[in-house]
Amino acid sequence: MEQLEIERCVHHVYRNLVVAATGTGKTMVAAFDFLRLYKEILKTRLLGKV
């Protein structure tokens, strides 16, 4: 989670890939990361523009 924030704030990279073994919580990382981003930018969409 911290590394994703660093990528956004320091390097301005907003498209990231989380690589980890099966069962280590990649989906949870994505959900919590999106929740944090959504709280910062209320108009953020998960799947892009509709």
DAZIPE-V320381 format. One record per run of one state. SS is the DSSP state (h for helix, s for strand, l for the rest). FROM is the first residue (numbers start at 1). LEN is the number of residues. If there is no record, write none. Layout:
# DAZIPE-V320381
ss=SS from=FROM len=LEN
ss=SS from=FROM len=LEN
This chain:
# DAZIPE-V320381
ss=l from=1 len=1
ss=h from=2 len=8
ss=l from=10 len=16
ss=h from=26 len=15
ss=l from=41 len=10
